[in-house]
Amino acid sequence: MANKIDGFSFKQFHVSHADCAMKVGTDGILLGGWADVTTAFTAPLKVLDIGTGSGLISLMLAQRCQGNMQAIAIDIDEFACQQAKTNIDNSPWSSSIAVKHVALQAFTQACKDEYAKFDLIVSNPPYFVHGQNLADDARQIARHTGSLTHQELVDCALQLLTPNGRIALVLPYTSGCELVTYCQQLGDLKITCLNIKTTPKKPYKRMLMNIQRGDNDLVKQSLTIHDPDGRYSDNYKRITKDFYLKM
């Protein structure tokens, strides 16, 4: 991954993010490389990317599916939508991803009316609790749960999911634990958590979550990004090696 002022270059595509409140980062890269696209869903895979930002996660999924997917990438930030559309138009998968400027709540209602369903729903959602102030309005919307709580995101996603579909999220570890509790209260959901720490001696920082319908079950796994010597761990490289330029 090459870092440039306006974005990042990966092995098969470039992501500009100058017009996005939230920039390309490790969270999105982990989710895009980890979300399950291998299960035999319908062909092409039907994907919904909630809060797409620069379009990074949709592009990563398109690469992994070799374009055999149809994705809708939504965001409430008009500038982010414009940026995502440009990135997608400049990628090899421009025909596989459509960008829509719409809030999830309105999109969910429209899809319910049209009976649209998705095999995979992904999101790197807002993560600051409402009330923590940021100076920039767009950045505040992108990072705050005020416009979309994690619980509301899951509620909407479950309405939009095919019977065998999956929801894949990346969250701060504490927020992830709270959402796990909420999902367990809903019942009839199988949850897989990949708890992430930056180094072996650090506490968990992030959580990748996979949610699907099924018997109540919770599977916990762990990932350390860096080995004690500071190098990327084998597990981290396994998830990201198809994307980073120098891996």
C-alpha angles and dihedrals in degrees: 000000000000117000116221130170094257100036149310135296118219128185096274106016146021125233119205114197107169091115095045124095091216117048131213109284146159094273094062093041091053093049093047091051097041106043111109113255096151101081114101101256124154116304118273099034111242110223135183118196110196115204093005097182106178092001092250099138094046090051092049091050091048090054092049091048091044087234093304093130141080112218135183113203115197133187137164092219109088093200091052090051091052090049092048092049091052092049092048094046088054093050130083090252104057091130092053101058130055120191121214128187100219141115117252093240093057092041091052092053092048092049092048088055090050095039091234116166135185133215094207129024117188132184141170091195134191110287112185116094112248110267099046102113127225125186098229116068096209092047090048091055092046094050104032127083091214094100094039125013120207090244091052090048091056092045091054094042093053089055090053098044127105114235092262096033129123137222116211121191140169118212142160107277096249093047089047092054090051091050091049088057091050092050091049089054090053089057134205093065130123111213127194117190126194105195112205132205127176096225134008094258097046124091120252111284106177140021129210111205131197115192125186138156116269143088114339104272138149122200118187123199133166139219130190114201098203129036118226089268091058096252123127111271121244091246092053091048090050090059098042107028095099090059112035113085094219102043 
